[in-house]
Structure formats: structure tokens, C-alpha cells
């Protein structure tokens, strides 16, 4: 799954029920977001050589991350039931936490888990506006980006995702561009690491899980 760091423009929206989030005991500020490569060698695109990704810096002209509480209906359904109506319809009290160009330095994501192990989280974006999560909140994380250039420079890596699970995690996406209003396919939710105020960081879902279920790669 490489929807979030891809050569072409994409929109990705993931639902995370409070049951898969850390048990926050008080309102907590989310300050940044991290990703990691898929387990073992599953991240490696055909023809790519190296023990890190990317092999050259990549730049997004515009990268927008929005975090919101899940709507009451999405919480009730526990998943995205269809590809209608719109991405925005699933967002309650959305906050644009990052909206700017984004540069991923060369070798930012390390393959430090070996041939079969789990690799480390690496920084994707530090939020310009924190998102405050309250105990019991379910989250929706949405990413819109312009893509980082011509296919194959560098090759698209495969990042860690979680399997679809009704009432827990689900995702939808659009391959038509960064401004798409309506999803064009089901996807798989990402395994994120949120940087928070106390302690330094908490994993949203860990360890990385295999891609399973009815959701398709985008």
C-alpha cells in the first residue's frame, strides 16, 4: 500500500475506532504523524536496491493531512459501507493539521527489521496545528497529496497497512487526484504512529499486520 507516498496524486481516508486506539485518560494533543515500511521485504518494489527508502529525496508540492472525529453514523456502521456520498461526509469537527509542501529526505525510511522483521517508524510530518483527541474518540485520518513525480523516480514503496476489520479499521481512497470529492475504491488503513505531548509517542496500531480482507490496494 503506497497511497500516502506515491508518484501520482491521491486521496486516502482511514477510520480508526476508539477500540484500536490507546486508552487516553485525558484530552491529548497529537503533534505529528509517522509511517513505516511494510514487514520484511514486502515493502521493496521490483528493481529497487538498498536498505532504505527513498533512494533520492522526494517532494510533494502540496500535502494536506486532516484529522477528525468519526461521524455518529460511521461509528454506528463501523466501516465505510459504500463509495458514496463524499469524503467530507465522514468527518466530524475536522482539523487541517498539515497543509504545505512536504519533502521526504533520501533514506528517510530504514529497513532495520531485516528480511522478515518489523521496521521502525520514521517521521512523515510534524503538524502545524495539533489535534486534540478526547477519551473515547474514534478518528478519521485523511491525506490529500499532489504526488512526487514521474513513476519510477524513486519507485513506489509498500508501506505498512492493517487489515480491514468491521467495527475497528477501514479505509477508502481516490486515484483520480488530490481534489477528488468522492472515493473511487476501498483501501486498507495505515498503521500510524502519532507523536503526542506525553509520552513522546504512541503507536496507533502495532505490530504491522498483513494485508487481508476485502479491501484492495490503491
Sine and cosine of phi, psi and omega as CSV:
sin_phi,cos_phi,sin_psi,cos_psi,sin_omega,cos_omega
0.00,0.00,0.91,-0.42,-0.03,-1.00
-0.78,-0.62,0.46,0.89,-0.05,-1.00
-0.88,0.47,-0.58,0.82,-0.13,-0.99
-0.99,0.16,-0.47,0.89,0.11,-0.99
-0.80,-0.60,1.00,-0.02,-0.14,-0.99
-0.66,-0.75,0.42,-0.91,0.01,-1.00
-0.90,0.43,-0.58,0.82,-0.04,-1.00
-0.99,-0.13,0.40,-0.92,0.03,-1.00
-0.88,0.48,0.61,-0.79,-0.03,-1.00
-0.52,-0.85,0.32,-0.95,0.24,-0.97
-0.78,-0.62,0.72,-0.70,0.05,-1.00
-0.70,-0.72,0.71,-0.70,0.01,-1.00
-0.72,-0.69,0.82,-0.58,-0.02,-1.00
-0.87,-0.50,0.60,-0.80,0.04,-1.00
-0.96,-0.27,0.73,-0.68,0.00,-1.00
-0.74,-0.67,0.95,-0.32,0.01,-1.00
-0.92,0.39,0.44,-0.90,-0.02,-1.00
-0.89,0.46,-0.34,0.94,0.00,-1.00
-0.93,0.37,-0.36,0.93,0.01,-1.00
-0.98,-0.21,0.00,1.00,0.03,-1.00
-1.00,-0.09,0.37,-0.93,0.11,-0.99
-0.84,0.54,0.48,-0.88,-0.03,-1.00
-0.99,0.14,0.99,0.16,0.02,-1.00
-0.91,0.41,0.74,-0.68,-0.01,-1.00
-1.00,-0.09,-0.16,0.99,0.00,-1.00
-0.41,-0.91,0.28,-0.96,0.05,-1.00
-0.81,0.58,0.72,-0.70,-0.09,-1.00
-0.73,-0.68,0.69,-0.72,0.00,-1.00
-1.00,0.03,0.81,-0.59,0.12,-0.99
-1.00,0.01,0.82,-0.57,-0.16,-0.99
-0.94,-0.34,-0.25,0.97,-0.03,-1.00
-0.14,-0.99,0.12,-0.99,-0.11,-0.99
-0.71,-0.70,0.66,-0.75,0.03,-1.00
-0.79,-0.62,0.41,-0.91,0.07,-1.00
-0.77,-0.64,0.19,-0.98,0.13,-0.99
-0.58,-0.81,0.41,-0.91,0.05,-1.00
-0.93,0.37,0.40,-0.91,0.01,-1.00
-0.89,0.46,0.30,-0.95,-0.08,-1.00
-0.85,0.53,0.62,-0.78,0.11,-0.99
0.83,0.55,-0.79,-0.62,-0.02,-1.00
-0.99,-0.13,0.12,0.99,-0.05,-1.00
-0.91,0.41,-0.33,0.94,-0.02,-1.00
-0.97,0.23,-0.37,0.93,-0.27,-0.96
-0.99,0.17,0.88,-0.48,0.08,-1.00
-0.95,0.31,0.45,-0.89,0.01,-1.00
-0.84,0.54,0.81,-0.59,0.03,-1.00
1.00,-0.06,-0.08,1.00,-0.02,-1.00
-1.00,0.05,0.72,-0.69,0.02,-1.00
-0.85,-0.52,0.72,-0.70,0.04,-1.00
0.63,-0.78,0.24,-0.97,-0.01,-1.00
-0.93,-0.36,0.44,0.90,0.06,-1.00
-0.33,-0.95,0.20,-0.98,0.02,-1.00
-0.58,-0.81,0.61,-0.79,-0.07,1.00
-0.99,0.10,0.23,-0.97,0.02,-1.00
-0.99,0.14,-0.08,1.00,0.12,-0.99
-0.48,-0.88,0.45,-0.89,-0.01,-1.00
-0.86,0.51,0.61,-0.80,0.07,-1.00
-0.86,-0.51,0.54,-0.84,-0.08,-1.00
-0.75,-0.66,0.72,-0.70,0.12,-0.99
-0.96,-0.28,0.80,-0.60,0.03,-1.00
-0.88,0.48,-0.62,0.79,0.05,-1.00
-0.56,-0.83,0.74,-0.67,0.00,-1.00
-0.70,-0.71,0.87,-0.50,-0.09,-1.00
-0.84,-0.54,0.84,-0.55,0.07,-1.00
-0.91,-0.41,0.82,-0.58,0.07,-1.00
-0.87,-0.50,0.73,-0.68,0.09,-1.00
-0.87,-0.50,0.65,-0.76,-0.03,-1.00
-0.56,-0.83,0.29,-0.96,0.24,-0.97
-0.96,0.27,0.55,-0.83,0.08,-1.00
-0.94,0.35,0.60,-0.80,0.05,-1.00
-0.91,0.42,0.33,-0.94,0.01,-1.00
-0.85,0.52,-0.64,0.77,-0.02,-1.00
-0.93,0.38,-0.65,0.76,0.03,-1.00
-0.90,0.43,-0.64,0.77,0.08,-1.00
-0.88,0.48,-0.65,0.76,0.00,-1.00
-0.92,0.40,-0.70,0.71,-0.02,-1.00
-0.95,0.32,-0.56,0.83,-0.01,-1.00
0.97,0.23,0.11,0.99,-0.01,-1.00
-0.16,-0.99,0.18,-0.98,0.16,-0.99
-0.99,0.12,0.93,-0.36,-0.11,-0.99
-0.97,0.23,-0.42,0.91,-0.02,-1.00
-0.43,-0.90,-0.01,-1.00,0.02,-1.00
-1.00,-0.06,0.31,0.95,0.09,-1.00
-0.74,-0.67,0.43,-0.90,0.13,0.99
-1.00,0.05,-0.90,0.44,-0.10,-1.00
-0.62,-0.79,0.26,-0.96,0.11,-0.99
-0.85,0.53,-0.72,0.70,-0.09,-1.00
-0.89,0.45,-0.41,0.91,-0.07,-1.00
-0.93,0.37,-0.26,0.97,-0.04,-1.00
-0.99,-0.16,0.04,1.00,-0.09,-1.00
-0.97,-0.22,0.82,-0.57,0.10,-0.99
-0.92,-0.40,0.81,-0.59,-0.01,-1.00
0.80,0.61,0.82,0.57,-0.06,-1.00
-0.94,0.34,0.52,-0.85,0.08,-1.00
-0.77,-0.64,0.83,-0.56,0.11,-0.99
-0.98,0.19,0.95,-0.31,-0.11,-0.99
-1.00,-0.05,-0.34,0.94,0.04,-1.00
-0.49,-0.87,0.76,-0.65,-0.01,-1.00
-0.44,-0.90,0.99,0.10,-0.11,-0.99
-0.22,-0.98,0.14,-0.99,0.17,-0.99
-0.86,0.51,0.42,-0.91,0.00,-1.00
-0.68,-0.73,0.77,-0.64,0.06,-1.00
-0.89,-0.45,0.80,-0.60,0.11,-0.99
-0.97,-0.23,0.91,-0.41,-0.04,-1.00
-0.90,0.44,0.40,-0.92,0.10,-0.99
-0.85,0.53,0.64,-0.77,0.06,-1.00
0.90,0.44,0.44,0.90,-0.05,-1.00
-0.93,0.37,-0.53,0.85,-0.05,-1.00
-0.95,-0.32,0.90,-0.44,-0.10,-0.99
-1.00,-0.03,0.59,-0.81,0.10,-1.00
-0.99,-0.11,0.94,0.35,-0.11,-0.99
-0.99,-0.11,0.07,1.00,0.04,-1.00
-0.99,-0.11,0.04,1.00,0.02,-1.00
0.98,0.19,-0.29,-0.96,-0.10,-0.99
-0.95,0.31,-0.41,0.91,-0.07,-1.00
-0.77,-0.64,-0.12,0.99,-0.14,-0.99
-1.00,0.01,-0.01,-1.00,0.01,-1.00
-1.00,0.00,0.74,-0.68,-0.03,-1.00
-1.00,-0.01,0.25,-0.97,-0.07,-1.00
-0.98,0.19,0.45,-0.89,0.18,-0.98
-0.94,0.34,0.57,-0.82,0.06,-1.00
-0.71,-0.70,0.47,-0.88,-0.13,-0.99
-0.90,0.43,0.74,-0.67,0.14,-0.99
-0.97,-0.26,-0.81,0.58,-0.04,-1.00
-0.46,-0.89,0.66,-0.75,0.17,-0.99
-0.99,-0.12,0.81,-0.59,-0.12,-0.99
-0.93,0.36,0.63,-0.78,0.14,-0.99
-0.99,0.15,-0.43,0.90,0.06,-1.00
-0.77,-0.64,0.89,-0.45,0.01,-1.00
-0.90,0.43,0.41,-0.91,0.13,-0.99
-0.92,-0.39,0.78,-0.63,-0.01,-1.00
-1.00,-0.10,0.88,-0.47,0.05,-1.00
-0.98,-0.19,0.74,-0.68,0.03,-1.00
-0.99,-0.14,0.46,-0.89,0.06,-1.00
-0.80,0.60,0.74,-0.67,0.02,-1.00
1.00,0.00,-0.10,0.99,0.01,-1.00
-0.94,0.33,0.66,-0.76,0.28,-0.96
-0.99,-0.14,0.56,-0.83,-0.12,-0.99
-0.91,-0.42,0.46,-0.89,0.24,-0.97
-0.85,-0.53,0.80,-0.59,0.03,-1.00
-0.92,-0.40,0.84,-0.54,-0.04,-1.00
-0.85,-0.53,0.71,-0.71,0.05,-1.00
-0.83,-0.56,0.75,-0.66,0.14,-0.99
-0.82,-0.57,0.75,-0.66,0.01,-1.00
-0.53,-0.85,0.31,-0.95,-0.10,-0.99
-1.00,-0.02,-0.03,1.00,-0.05,-1.00
0.99,0.12,0.35,-0.94,-0.09,-1.00
-0.94,-0.35,0.21,0.98,0.15,-0.99
0.77,-0.64,-0.30,-0.95,-0.10,-0.99
-0.90,0.44,0.68,-0.73,-0.01,-1.00
-0.83,0.57,0.73,-0.69,0.06,-1.00
1.00,-0.09,0.03,1.00,-0.01,-1.00
-0.71,-0.70,1.00,0.05,-0.23,0.97
-0.97,0.24,0.16,-0.99,0.02,-1.00
-0.91,0.41,0.52,-0.86,0.01,-1.00
-0.94,0.34,0.84,-0.54,0.05,-1.00
-1.00,0.07,0.30,-0.95,0.00,-1.00
-0.97,-0.23,0.88,-0.47,-0.07,-1.00
-0.98,-0.17,0.36,-0.93,-0.07,-1.00
-0.88,0.48,0.73,-0.68,0.06,-1.00
-0.74,-0.67,0.26,-0.96,0.06,-1.00
-0.94,-0.33,0.45,-0.89,0.05,-1.00
-0.95,0.30,0.54,-0.84,0.14,-0.99
-0.83,0.56,0.68,-0.73,0.06,-1.00
-0.56,-0.83,0.90,-0.44,-0.04,-1.00
-0.84,0.54,0.78,-0.62,0.00,-1.00
0.99,0.14,0.09,1.00,-0.02,-1.00
-0.76,-0.65,-0.92,0.40,-0.03,-1.00
-0.63,-0.78,0.56,-0.83,0.01,-1.00
-0.28,-0.96,0.28,-0.96,-0.01,-1.00
-0.40,-0.92,0.43,-0.90,0.10,-0.99
-0.73,-0.68,0.31,-0.95,-0.04,-1.00
-0.42,-0.91,0.17,-0.98,0.07,-1.00
-0.67,-0.74,0.73,-0.68,0.01,-1.00
-0.98,-0.19,0.06,1.00,-0.09,-1.00
-0.99,0.11,-0.20,0.98,0.01,-1.00
0.57,-0.82,0.18,-0.98,-0.09,-1.00
-0.95,0.32,-0.31,0.95,-0.05,-1.00
-0.98,-0.20,0.14,0.99,-0.04,-1.00
-0.83,0.56,0.73,-0.69,0.01,-1.00
-1.00,-0.03,-0.46,0.89,-0.10,-1.00
-0.85,-0.52,0.71,-0.70,0.04,-1.00
-0.91,0.42,0.48,-0.88,0.02,-1.00
-0.92,-0.38,-0.06,1.00,0.03,-1.00
-0.21,-0.98,0.32,-0.95,0.15,-0.99
-0.99,0.17,0.44,-0.90,-0.05,-1.00
-0.67,-0.74,-0.27,-0.96,0.05,-1.00
-0.85,-0.53,0.67,-0.74,-0.02,-1.00
-0.94,0.33,0.59,-0.81,0.01,-1.00
-0.99,0.13,0.44,-0.90,0.17,-0.99
-1.00,-0.01,0.95,-0.32,-0.04,-1.00
-0.98,-0.20,0.38,-0.93,0.24,-0.97
-0.85,-0.53,0.87,-0.50,0.06,-1.00
-1.00,-0.06,0.71,-0.70,0.16,-0.99
-1.00,0.08,0.80,-0.60,-0.04,-1.00
-0.81,-0.59,0.10,-0.99,-0.05,-1.00
-0.94,0.33,-0.72,0.69,-0.03,-1.00
-0.58,-0.82,0.84,-0.55,-0.18,0.98
-0.94,0.33,-0.32,-0.95,-0.13,-0.99
-0.90,0.43,-0.58,0.81,-0.03,-1.00
-0.34,-0.94,0.46,-0.89,0.09,-1.00
-0.70,-0.71,0.65,-0.76,0.04,-1.00
-0.99,0.16,0.68,-0.73,0.08,-1.00
-0.97,0.25,-0.75,0.66,0.03,-1.00
-0.62,-0.79,0.79,-0.61,0.00,-1.00
-0.37,-0.93,0.51,-0.86,-0.05,1.00
-0.97,0.25,0.00,-1.00,0.04,-1.00
-0.87,0.49,0.64,-0.77,-0.06,-1.00
-0.91,-0.41,0.46,-0.89,0.01,-1.00
-0.94,0.35,0.46,-0.89,0.03,-1.00
-0.97,0.25,0.92,-0.40,-0.07,-1.00
-0.74,-0.68,0.05,-1.00,0.18,-0.98
0.99,0.11,-0.26,-0.97,-0.15,-0.99
-1.00,0.04,-0.12,0.99,-0.07,-1.00
-0.98,0.21,0.57,-0.82,-0.09,-1.00
-0.94,-0.35,0.45,-0.89,0.09,-1.00
-0.93,0.38,0.51,-0.86,0.01,-1.00
-0.85,-0.52,0.00,0.00,0.00,0.00
